[in-house]
Amino acid sequence: MRWNLTVGVTALALILLVTALAPSYIPAACLLLEGGSRPKLVAFLGLLTAFSLGSAVVRKRPDPLITSLLLLVLPFTSNLLHCVAAKSIGVPPGSEFFVFNGRVLEGDSPLHTHIGKAALTWALERVCRISLYIHCGMSLVETYPTYVLAAEFVVVSLSVLLGVFNTRDPLSCLASSLLVLSSIDGGAFSLPYVHGSWLLALRYVREPELMIILLWFAALSPYCKLVLGTLLTHAYYGERWDSVRLQVLAGPLDGPLKSLGGVRCDGYYVLPVRSCAEWKEFLRNLEDSLRRSKVRWVAFCTFPNMAMYL
C-alpha cells in the first residue's frame, strides 16, 4: 500500500509540473502513449494517480485473471463500436472518418479509434455542462448517434473501475493505466494497449499460466492490426499501395485539397502520402487551411493504407 501511495503522490506532483512547465507537445511521451500532447500525458498521469490512491482504499478485489482479461478485452470493444458508429452514419466501417466543425478536425478509425474520447466529452457536456475546445472527440460527438456514445461511455467507465481493482502494486498500476488509456484513446491496436499488455504479463511472471494468457493478448494486438490493415488495404487499393484515397462526404474541400497536392480521380481524391509522418502533416495543414477559409462543416473519409505504417 505504501508503494501505491508513493506512486499516486508522485504522479500528482508530475501533473502539476507538466501543466505548469511542459510544452504543448512532448515527443518522448509519444513512444509510450502514441501521442505526446500535454493533455494526453496529463490524462495518463491522472489515471496513475486515481488507480494508485483508489487501490489503497479498495480492500476486496476480484480474481486478477478476471480483471486482467476484461481490461484486455474492453479496448477491442471500442474498436468494434467505431465500426457500429461508422455504419450508422453511412460510412464504410473499414474507413477512417473525419469531420471538421469549424473549430477542429478530428477523425476515427477502425485501427485507432477516438470514440472513447468522444464518449467522455459527450458525458461531460451532458452531465457536467462542461464545453471542451480541444482535440477530444468533440466533432465526433456532433456526428455519432447517442446510443453508440452511451455504449462507449459504459465501456470506458467499466475500464476505469477494473483499473482500480486490478492495481496491486506499481507495475500493475502502470499496466492498468495504459490499458484504460487505450480504451479512451486508440483502442486495442494502440501503443498503450501493447505496452500495458506486456507489463501486465510481466506482473504475473510467477504465475506461468496467467502470464502465458496475457502474453497471447500482448502479441495478438499488433498481429491483428497488421492482418486487418493489410486486408483493408488490399480491398481498397488492390496491388497499388502508393497513395491514399479520400472521398468527400460533405462540405467545400476542393480548394484545400488541390492546394495540398490532391488529384481528383473517379470520384475520389488521390493523395501523394507515403508515410505516417506525411499523413499527420497533411491533416495538420488541411485543418489550418479550413480554419483560414472559415469553413463551417466538412466531412470526409479515407481508406486505411498499411503501407504508411510499414
N, C-alpha and C positions, 0 to 999 in steps of 0.2 A: 504493500500500500504506500510506503514511504517513497518508493521509486516512482510510482504513478503520480503522486502529488508533485514530486520534483519535475517530472515531465510536463505536467499541466501548468505549473507556475512558470517554467522556462518558456513554454510555448506562448503563454500570455504576455510575458515580457517581450518576446520576439515580435508579437503582433504590434505592440506599441512602437517598437523600434522601426519595423518595416513601414508602418503607417506614417511615421514622422519623418524618416530619413531616406527610405529606399526610393529609387527611381520608379517610373511608371511601368517599366519592363525590366525583369531580372533574368538574363539569359541562362544563368546557372540553374534556376528553378525549372526551366523547360525540360531538362534531362530527366527530371523526376515526375513532373506534373503534366507534361506535354502542353506546355504553355507557361510563359513566365510573367504574366501580367500581375501587378501588385494585388488586385482584388482576389485573384485565384490563389496566390500564396497566402493571403490573409485568411481565406476560406479554409485552406488546408490546415493552417496553424490553429484556426478556430475549432476545427474538428478534433485536432490533437488535444486541445485544452478541454473541450467538452467530454471527450471519452476518458481522459486521464482523471479528471475530477469526478465524473459520473461513476466511474468504476470504483472509486473509493467509497461511494455511498451504497452501491448495489452489493448486497451480501450473497443472495442466492442467484446462481446463474444457470442457464440451460446447459445441456451437454455441448462441449466445444465442437463436436462433429456436426451437430445440427446448426449451430450458429455460423460456423465456418462455411458449410455448404450453401446455406441460404445467402450469406454475404457474397458468395461467388456466383450464384445463380441470378440474383436480382439485377445486376448490371446488364445481363443478356435480355432481361425483360424490358429494360429501357430501349435497347436496340429494336426489339420487336414492336414496341409501342410507337417508335418512329415510323415503322412501316405501316401501321394502322392509321396514324395521323396523315401520312402522305397519301394513302389510298382514299381517305375520307375527303380530301380536297381535290381529288382527281389527278394527282401526280403519281407517276410510276414509283412504286415502293423502293425500287433499287436506285433511284436517282437522288442527287443532292439538291435539296430545295432551298432557295434563297429568297428573302424578302427585304425590301428597303421601305421604311415607313416615313421617310422624310428626315429621320434622325440617324438611324443606324442600319447597317446592312448585316443581317445575321442569317446563318444557314443551319441546316440539319441534314444529317447523312446517315445511311444505314451502317456505315463503318466508323462514324464518330458522331454520336447524337448529342444534341443540346436540349433535348426535350426535358431533361431534369431541371436545367436552369429555368426553362420556360415555366415549368410547373411551380417552382418556388416563387418566381416573380408573380405568377397568377395568384398564388395564395396570399402573398404579401399585399398585393393590390386589392384583393377582395376582402381579406380579413382585417389586415392592419392599416389599410388605406395609405400604404407607402408607395410612392411612384418612383421608379428607378429609371435612370437615363444613361445606362452604360450597356456594354455588350453582355446582357444577362438573359437573353431569350425573349426580350420584350416584344420584338417584331413577330416572333412565332406565337406569342400569346394572342395577338390580334388576328391570327390566321387559323390556328388549330382549334378543333372543337373542344368544348368544355369537358366532355366525358373522358377524352384522352388525357387532358391536363390533370383532371381529378385522379385518374388511374395512376398516372406517373407520380403524382404527389403522394399517393399511398405507398408506392414503391420506394420513394426517397425517405419517407417517414419511417417505414419499416427498416430500411437500411441503417438509418441513424440509431434506432432502438437496438438493433442487433450489434451495431458497433460498440455500444456501451456494454452489452452483455458479453461480447467477445474479447474485451480488453482485460487481460490478466497481468500484463507486465509491459514494460516499454516497447518491446518488439511487437507484441500483438496489438498494442495501441497504434503504432506506426502502420502496421499492415491494415488494420481496420479502417484507419483514417484514409488511406489510399483507396481502399475498395469502396468506401462510401462516397469518396470524391468521384470515383468513376461512375457511380450511379447518377450523380448530379451532372457531371460534365464528361462526356466521351463514351460512356457505356463500356461494354466488355471487351472492346477492341482498342482500348486506350492504354497509354503507358502506365497511368496509376493502377489500372487493373492488373497488368502484367507484374509490376513491381510488388503490389500488395499480395498477389498470389504466391510469389516466390518467398516473400518474407513470412507469410502465414505458414507455408510448408516448413521453412527453417525453424519457426517457433516450435513445431511439433516433431523435431528430428528424433526425439527419444520415443516417439510413438510411431513406428515404421508404417503401420497400416494406414493411419490417418495421414501421415506425411506423403505417402505414395498417391493417395486420392487427391490431395491438394496440389501435388506436382503435376498430375494429369491436367487439372484445370489451368495451371500456370502455362503448360505447353499448348493447351487447347486454344487459348485466345489468339496468339499470333498465327497459328496454323489455320484456324477458321477464317481469320481476316484475309490471309493470303489466298486461300481457296475461294472464298466468296468473292473477294475483289477480282480475282482472275476470271471467274465465271461471268461476273457482271461486265468486266472489260471486254471479254470475248463476245458477249451477247450484244453489246452496243457498238463495238468498233471492228469486230471481225479480226482480221490479221494485222490491221494497221493501228498501232498504239502510240502514234507520234503526235497526237494533238488532243484537245478537249472539245467536246461538243456542248454547246449552250443553246437552250431553247427558251425564248422569251414567252412568258405567260401573260404578263400584264405590265403596262407602263412604257414610257419612252426610253428605250435603251440603244436605239440605233446610233445616235451620235457618240455617246461614250464608248460603245463597243468598237466602232470604226477607229476612233482616236487611239484606242489601246491595242489595235492590231488585229481585231476580229474580222473574219471574212464570212459573208453570208453565203450559205450553200444548202439548197434543198430544204429550206425552212429552218435551218439551224445556223448558228454562228460557229465557225471553226476557229479555235484559239490556239496560237502557237506556244503552248505551255509545255515545257519539257521536264520540270522538276517541281517538287513540293514548295521550294522557296519561291520559284517563279509564280506559282499559283497564289500563294499568300500575297505576294507583291501585287499581282493583278487585282485581287479582291480589294486590297487597300486603296489602290489607285482608282478603282471603279467607285468605291464608296466616296472618296474625295471628289470625284467628278460629279457624282449625283448630288452631293451637298452643294457644290458650287453652282450647279444648274438649277438648284431649288426644286428638284423633282419631289413630288409628294408621295408617290407609290410606285413600286416596281416589284414584280415577282418573276423569277426565272428558275429553271432547273438545269443542272449539268449532270453528266453521267460519269460515275467513278472510273478512273483510269489508273490501274495499279502501276503503270509504267512510271508515274511521277514519284512513287514511293520505293521503287526498286533501284 
